[in-house]
Amino acid sequence: MNTAYVTSKGQLVVPSRIRRRFGIKPGTRVNFVEEGDRIIFQPVTREYIDSFCGIFKLKPGEKSVVQEHLEERRAEREKENK
């Protein structure tokens, strides 16, 4: 277990071992997620962002919400123009 202290300015120093392990560099954005009585510290690194790649990929034959909306609008315009 690693321990850190919060400074008088509310800053938290992440131990170097943790920074190296998770690729936290100066300027790395960090999300704090509340989970019950715990706080999850999630660095937003390239690897974290890449982990979402393809998560919203459509299955064959599926239409995106945007495609459905555009088709509905097109149908409405055609109906109005008749």
N, C-alpha and C positions, 0 to 999 in steps of 0.2 A: 504494500500500500504506500502511496506517495501522499504527502501532505503539503499544502501551500497555505499561505495567509493572504487575506484581502488587505490591501493598503488603505490608508485614510482616504484616498481618492476613489476607492471602490474597485481598484485594479487587482487582478489575480495573476500571479506568475505561475505559468505551467511548467512543471519540472522538465528538465532537458530530456530525460529518458522518454517521457511521454511525447514531447514535441518531435523527437527523432522518429519514434515508432509510427506516429500518425501523420508525419509530413507537415507539421505545423510550422510555418515560416512567418516572418514579419509580414503583416498585411493579410494573413489568412482570416477569412470571415469565420465566425463561430456562432452556431445556433445553440440556444439553451432551451431544452424541452422539459416542461414540468410533467412528471409522471408520478401522481400521488404525492408522497412526501419526499420525492427524490428529484434531483435536477440532472438531466442528461446533457453532457457537454459534447456537441457534435461539430467537429471542424468541417467546413465546407471546402474540401480539396477537390482537385481534378478527379481523383479516384471516386470520391463520393458522388460527384455529378455524373460520372460515367456509369455508375451503378444503376442509374435510372434509364439508361439508354435502352430503348425498345419496350419499356414498361407499358406504354400506351399504344403499342403496335396493334393495328386492326387485323382481325382474322379474315381469311378470304371471304369475299362476299359482303363484308360489313361496310357500312358507310359511316364516315365521321359525322359528328354533330353539325359541323360546319357545312358539309355536303348536304345533309338532310335539310338544313335551314335554307340553303341556296335553292334547292329544288322546290321547297315549299313556296318561297318568294317568287320563283319563276312561274310556278303554277298559278299563284294568285294574280300575277301581272297578266298572264295569258287569259285568265278568267275575266279580268277587268277590261281587257282590250276587245273582248268579243261583243 
